[in-house]
């Protein structure tokens, strides 16, 4: 079974997926802010990360989507929501065609067209994934608008390396930089909430999300998270928790 942690006992079921730079413990700062009477959350670790660190896999969108459905079956959840972050938004979008998915929150997401980069940038990112700490620190600084202290940056880098294996990091890099299934999901009516960090990198900014998510999905809406970059669950956890829960459980 894919590694996971169940949190809460409420009727609204939510699968929570993490990003490239860390496992499901990225969300730990949010836990005190979550309504565990209204929601049951399952924090899933993708293969090669966290509780699934030693679980081998191909680290593809298709595999991640299949693991989500197997986990939901194991939990006996006939329908559920998905909260996704960055690269795992690809998995959420792939699953948006499935009638079991009620709503999707896409936090600083990679669109279904992927996030292609020049070969030189890809090599830089792969070097960081294989444990070049200098490169990894530069990525975190860039993705947070150079606004976070060195302690935040250092902790994120060390967490990344400790909670994942290098082969998986490199494989997921290829996944989110080379995947494109956008032609297959255009017009999907699943409701999406797209959350953009005000200080995130340009590739994850509002114009890109308008051109992709809001152009492709007729029931998508976009909100800006002030005071954060690419990692709102660690930069502004209380605000993120409130926005996610208000969307998934409207009054």
Secondary structure, DSSP 8 states (H G I E B T S, - for coil): ---EEEEE--SEEEEEE--SSS-GGGGGGGGGGS-TTTEEEEEE--TTBGGGTT------HHHHHHHHHHHHHHHT-SSEEEEEETTHHHHHHHHTTSTTEEEEEEES---TT-----HHHHHHHHHHHTT-HHHHHHHHHHHTTT-S-HHHHHHHHHHHHHSB-HHHHHHHHHHHHH---HHHHTT--SEEEEEEETTS-GGGSHHHHHHTHHHH-TTEEEEEETT-SS-HHHHSHHHHHHHHHHHHT--
